[in-house]
Structure formats: structure tokens, C-alpha cells
Amino acid sequence: MAATTTLKLPEELKARILPLAEAAGKSPHAWMIEALEDRVAQSEAYAAFVAEAMENDREMSETGLGYAMEDVHQYLLAKLKGKPVKRPKPVKV
């Protein structure tokens, strides 16, 4: 079920949205809903990324294990070239 919310847009922003919505073949309302959905998805993905990074940092601090930057770079470059390659081994940090 949809909830009604009122947004008071500055006239300049409203004027910028109109041609974008028209170019997309959407009403300004539909265009704004899509824009909000996209922004929410981006914010959620960023929050998940930061949470995962924090967890990995905590784990690395507890175990003292990490990966040498050079090993990771070599691994990624080989993968990009389609070469078979083994994952780098963790090392004491």
C-alpha cells in the first residue's frame, strides 16, 4: 500500500526534474519515485559495504592475518587476463 507524502520542492529543482522526466517518458511523480528508489538502494548498498569492511577490519585485528597488497594485485591482474591463478595466502600483519 502506498503512503502519501508531501514534498515541497524548490522551484529550481522542480524545473530541472521536468525535462528529465519528459526525456525518460515518465511523469515527474514517477521519475521522482524512481530516483528515490535508486538513492535508497545506493544508500543501503553503501551501508552494507561499510558494515562488511568494519567486520573484516575487526577480524583482521583479532587474527592478525591479512593479504599482501602485491599478492592481491598480481592475483587480480592474472584474473583479468583470464589466467588460472590461485588465491593469495594470508600473511601475518
N, C-alpha and C positions, 0 to 999 in steps of 0.2 A: 504494500500500500504506500502510496506517495504522500509525503508530508509537505505542507505548504510553508514556504519560507519567503520572506520579502527581502530583496537586496536593493539597497539604494546605491546605484552606480553613478560615479561622476560622469557628467555629460561627455567628456573627452573619451573615457573608456567605452561608453555606450556607442559612440560614433566610430570607434576603432573596431568594435565587435561586429557591427552591422555588415560591412563589406566582407569580412572574413566568413561570416555565417552564410551570406549570399553566395560567395565563391564555393563554399562547401555544399551548397544546395540544401541548407538547413535553415530553420528559423533561428533567430537569436537565442531563444529559450533552449532549443535542442543543442545548439552549439555550446552554450554555457554549461549545460548538464554534462556534455561530453568532456569539456575542458575540466570541469570539477572532478569527474571520474578519473581522468588521466592524472590529474595532480594528486588525488588521494592515492592512487596506485603507486605513483612515484615516491610519495612520502612513506608509504608502507614498505616499499622495497628498500628504501634507504634505511629506515629504522631496523629492518631485518638484517641488512648488511652490517650496520654498526653493531648490533647485538652479537652477530656471529664473530665479528672482529674482536669484540671485547672478550667473548668466551675463548676464542683462540689465544688471545694475549694472556688471559688467566691461566689457560692450560700450559702455555709455553713457560710462564713464570713458575708454575708448580713443578713441571717436569724438567725444565732446563734444556729441553730439546727444541730445535728449530731447523731451518734449512739454510744452507749457504747460498747467498744471492747468486753467485757464479753458477752453482749447480742448477738452480732453478732457471736461470737464463738459458743455459745450454739445453736443458730439457725442453723448454718452451720453443726455442728455435728449431730443434730437431723435430718436434711435433708439428710445427707449422710447415716444415719441409716434407712432412709425410713419412719421415724415417721411423723405424721401430726403435723405441728407446725405453729404458727402464726409469721408473720414478726415482728421484734423488733420495738418498738415505738421510734421515735426520741426524743432526750433529749436536753435541753439547754447545750451548750458547754461553 
